Amino acid sequence: MTKVFIFMIMVCSTAAQTCLPLPQAEKIFYDYRECALHGYKFSLDFLTEFDPDKLRNDRVYTTFVCQPQQTI
């Protein structure tokens, strides 16, 4: 069996106290390091492109996980 890491990210608002998943951003990695680096880069790119006023007013942030999973 091989271990893979499933990248999943959520966009959260401190002001609204909610988080929403971005299922279209899910991705499979065969190495934890690559998954983690992808998560930080994806977060930076996503927040850089996010509407600046909405980012400030809603206090938007991201959270991600690289969930290990065994494959057959």
Backbone as ProteinMPNN parsed JSONL, in Angstrom:
{"seq_chain_A": "MTKVFIFMIMVCSTAAQTCLPLPQAEKIFYDYRECALHGYKFSLDFLTEFDPDKLRNDRVYTTFVCQPQQTI", "coords_chain_A": {"N_chain_A": [[0.833, -1.187, 0.0], [0.34, 2.282, -0.609], [0.978, 5.493, 0.739], [-0.87, 8.443, 0.511], [-1.415, 11.993, 0.412], [-4.094, 14.003, 0.997], [-4.924, 17.105, -0.063], [-6.773, 19.639, 1.388], [-8.622, 22.61, 1.636], [-9.931, 25.387, 3.466], [-11.862, 28.361, 3.479], [-12.144, 30.979, 5.642], [-14.003, 33.24, 7.759], [-13.422, 35.531, 10.177], [-15.091, 37.517, 11.117], [-17.688, 36.621, 10.423], [-17.635, 34.207, 11.617], [-17.453, 31.688, 10.309], [-16.601, 28.934, 8.139], [-15.829, 27.845, 4.869], [-15.506, 25.121, 2.664], [-13.253, 24.647, -0.104], [-13.844, 22.743, -2.475], [-13.001, 22.4, -5.124], [-10.351, 22.871, -5.001], [-9.108, 20.68, -3.957], [-6.527, 18.248, -3.893], [-4.24, 15.597, -4.69], [-1.308, 14.369, -3.189], [1.869, 12.732, -3.144], [3.733, 13.089, -1.283], [4.28, 14.486, 1.859], [5.614, 16.911, 2.346], [5.508, 18.271, -0.141], [2.763, 18.641, -0.33], [2.241, 20.306, 1.908], [3.795, 22.59, 1.251], [2.47, 23.345, -1.069], [0.011, 24.043, 0.051], [0.594, 26.394, 1.557], [1.486, 28.105, -0.483], [-0.778, 28.126, -2.158], [-2.621, 29.322, -0.401], [-1.456, 31.869, -0.044], [-1.536, 32.863, -2.711], [-4.316, 32.767, -3.163], [-5.354, 34.544, -1.176], [-4.055, 36.87, -1.932], [-5.282, 37.468, -4.344], [-7.858, 37.872, -3.506], [-10.659, 40.019, -2.874], [-9.595, 43.068, -1.632], [-10.947, 44.83, 0.201], [-13.041, 43.255, 1.169], [-11.536, 41.242, 2.316], [-10.289, 42.657, 4.413], [-12.567, 43.68, 5.848], [-14.138, 41.388, 6.455], [-12.267, 39.88, 7.659], [-10.817, 37.652, 6.521], [-9.389, 34.408, 6.288], [-7.347, 31.51, 5.577], [-7.379, 27.974, 6.032], [-5.754, 24.867, 6.002], [-5.333, 21.335, 5.324], [-3.281, 18.449, 5.107], [-4.248, 15.553, 4.623], [-3.432, 12.337, 5.582], [-3.733, 9.263, 3.775], [-4.247, 5.865, 3.141], [-3.606, 3.987, 0.212], [-4.631, 1.467, -2.121]], "CA_chain_A": [[0.0, 0.0, 0.0], [1.025, 3.557, -0.696], [0.325, 6.566, 1.472], [-1.01, 9.708, -0.195], [-1.884, 13.092, 1.241], [-5.173, 14.726, 0.341], [-4.927, 18.524, 0.275], [-8.099, 20.251, 1.504], [-8.498, 23.968, 2.163], [-11.163, 26.082, 3.817], [-11.784, 29.813, 3.572], [-12.878, 31.329, 6.854], [-14.22, 34.635, 8.094], [-13.469, 35.77, 11.613], [-16.262, 38.356, 11.372], [-18.902, 35.801, 10.322], [-17.367, 32.973, 12.364], [-17.789, 30.543, 9.452], [-15.606, 28.438, 7.195], [-16.39, 27.141, 3.72], [-14.491, 24.362, 1.935], [-13.057, 24.875, -1.536], [-13.646, 21.383, -2.987], [-12.297, 22.43, -6.402], [-8.921, 23.004, -4.732], [-8.567, 19.423, -3.435], [-5.469, 17.692, -4.731], [-3.544, 14.462, -4.084], [0.156, 14.419, -3.217], [2.527, 11.511, -2.683], [4.748, 13.516, -0.333], [3.71, 15.485, 2.766], [6.289, 18.198, 2.156], [4.95, 18.917, -1.331], [1.398, 19.034, 0.014], [2.316, 21.45, 2.814], [4.271, 23.756, 0.499], [1.369, 23.729, -1.952], [-0.995, 24.704, 0.877], [0.999, 27.767, 1.88], [1.5, 28.886, -1.723], [-2.17, 28.292, -2.571], [-3.206, 30.306, 0.503], [-0.918, 33.188, -0.388], [-2.094, 33.274, -4.005], [-5.756, 32.973, -2.999], [-5.598, 35.764, -0.413], [-3.549, 37.999, -2.726], [-6.287, 37.756, -5.372], [-9.143, 38.121, -2.864], [-11.037, 41.43, -2.801], [-8.919, 43.625, -0.457], [-11.891, 45.377, 1.176], [-13.734, 42.121, 1.791], [-10.535, 40.587, 3.16], [-10.152, 43.471, 5.625], [-13.825, 43.797, 6.597], [-14.59, 40.07, 6.938], [-11.1, 39.242, 8.293], [-10.756, 36.348, 5.868], [-8.145, 33.638, 6.372], [-7.47, 30.144, 5.079], [-6.815, 26.883, 6.821], [-5.681, 23.685, 5.139], [-4.827, 20.103, 5.911], [-2.767, 17.402, 4.224], [-4.779, 14.371, 5.31], [-2.866, 11.084, 5.085], [-4.684, 8.204, 3.437], [-3.636, 4.681, 2.516], [-4.2, 3.539, -1.054], [-4.451, 0.023, -2.383]], "C_chain_A": [[0.876, 1.249, 0.0], [0.259, 4.581, 0.118], [0.286, 7.804, 0.588], [-1.519, 10.743, 0.809], [-2.904, 13.884, 0.438], [-5.151, 16.16, 0.85], [-6.366, 19.034, 0.275], [-7.93, 21.613, 2.165], [-9.878, 24.538, 2.439], [-10.87, 27.574, 3.883], [-12.691, 30.223, 4.715], [-12.997, 32.841, 7.014], [-14.307, 34.751, 9.6], [-14.725, 36.559, 11.959], [-17.539, 37.527, 11.378], [-18.808, 34.509, 11.133], [-17.83, 31.731, 11.593], [-16.588, 30.17, 8.599], [-16.327, 27.694, 6.081], [-15.279, 26.386, 3.01], [-14.41, 24.818, 0.485], [-12.79, 23.516, -2.181], [-12.886, 21.35, -4.31], [-10.779, 22.545, -6.215], [-8.295, 21.718, -4.208], [-7.583, 18.811, -4.429], [-4.786, 16.563, -3.969], [-2.036, 14.635, -4.267], [0.695, 13.098, -2.692], [3.609, 11.801, -1.652], [4.154, 14.628, 0.54], [4.316, 16.867, 2.532], [5.701, 18.962, 0.977], [3.525, 19.412, -1.069], [1.403, 20.287, 0.888], [2.764, 22.711, 2.08], [3.198, 24.271, -0.453], [0.312, 24.502, -1.16], [-0.647, 26.142, 1.191], [1.008, 28.64, 0.635], [0.075, 29.146, -2.198], [-2.84, 29.363, -1.719], [-2.741, 31.715, 0.17], [-1.517, 33.698, -1.683], [-3.581, 33.599, -3.884], [-6.034, 34.299, -2.296], [-5.099, 37.01, -1.144], [-4.575, 38.431, -3.758], [-7.659, 38.11, -4.792], [-9.407, 39.619, -2.804], [-10.464, 42.049, -1.515], [-9.878, 44.164, 0.612], [-12.633, 44.266, 1.911], [-12.789, 41.372, 2.731], [-10.399, 41.329, 4.485], [-11.422, 43.436, 6.482], [-14.276, 42.478, 7.207], [-13.488, 39.303, 7.67], [-10.98, 37.787, 7.828], [-9.382, 35.708, 6.079], [-8.403, 32.251, 5.8], [-6.904, 29.178, 6.112], [-6.811, 25.643, 5.923], [-5.128, 22.505, 5.909], [-4.303, 19.21, 4.791], [-3.087, 16.084, 4.928], [-4.16, 13.094, 4.757], [-3.95, 10.041, 4.824], [-3.92, 7.081, 2.757], [-4.354, 4.371, 1.219], [-3.915, 2.067, -1.235], [-3.321, -0.2, -3.353]], "O_chain_A": [[1.987, 1.262, 0.532], [-0.97, 4.541, 0.179], [1.293, 8.173, -0.015], [-1.985, 10.408, 1.897], [-2.615, 14.371, -0.655], [-5.335, 16.408, 2.042], [-7.088, 18.882, -0.71], [-7.185, 21.753, 3.135], [-10.854, 24.226, 1.757], [-9.786, 27.996, 4.285], [-13.866, 29.858, 4.751], [-12.199, 33.609, 6.477], [-15.17, 34.137, 10.228], [-15.356, 36.301, 12.984], [-18.388, 37.71, 12.251], [-19.803, 33.807, 11.308], [-18.497, 30.851, 12.137], [-15.687, 30.976, 8.368], [-17.313, 26.998, 6.322], [-14.21, 26.95, 2.774], [-15.387, 25.314, -0.077], [-11.633, 23.165, -2.414], [-12.195, 20.372, -4.594], [-10.017, 22.341, -7.16], [-7.078, 21.657, -4.029], [-7.789, 18.855, -5.642], [-4.758, 16.572, -2.738], [-1.558, 14.995, -5.342], [0.047, 12.429, -1.887], [4.312, 10.898, -1.2], [3.594, 15.595, 0.024], [3.604, 17.87, 2.522], [5.428, 20.158, 1.079], [3.138, 20.482, -1.538], [0.649, 21.226, 0.631], [2.18, 23.779, 2.266], [3.036, 25.479, -0.625], [-0.222, 25.501, -1.644], [-1.503, 27.022, 1.1], [0.582, 29.794, 0.686], [-0.249, 30.264, -2.598], [-3.55, 30.219, -2.246], [-3.547, 32.644, 0.111], [-1.959, 34.845, -1.751], [-4.05, 34.593, -4.439], [-6.854, 35.09, -2.762], [-5.668, 38.09, -0.985], [-4.728, 39.624, -4.022], [-8.527, 38.598, -5.515], [-8.467, 40.407, -2.695], [-10.807, 41.604, -0.42], [-9.64, 43.971, 1.804], [-12.827, 44.332, 3.125], [-13.191, 40.926, 3.805], [-10.394, 40.713, 5.551], [-11.36, 43.193, 7.687], [-14.745, 42.446, 8.345], [-13.724, 38.23, 8.226], [-11.032, 36.845, 8.619], [-8.354, 36.385, 6.052], [-9.551, 31.871, 5.569], [-6.068, 29.534, 6.943], [-7.76, 25.408, 5.174], [-4.542, 22.646, 6.983], [-4.82, 19.221, 3.674], [-2.294, 15.576, 5.721], [-4.341, 12.79, 3.578], [-4.942, 9.95, 5.548], [-3.059, 7.317, 1.91], [-5.577, 4.481, 1.139], [-3.05, 1.501, -0.566], [-3.018, -1.342, -3.696]]}, "name": "protein", "num_of_chains": 1, "seq": "MTKVFIFMIMVCSTAAQTCLPLPQAEKIFYDYRECALHGYKFSLDFLTEFDPDKLRNDRVYTTFVCQPQQTI"}
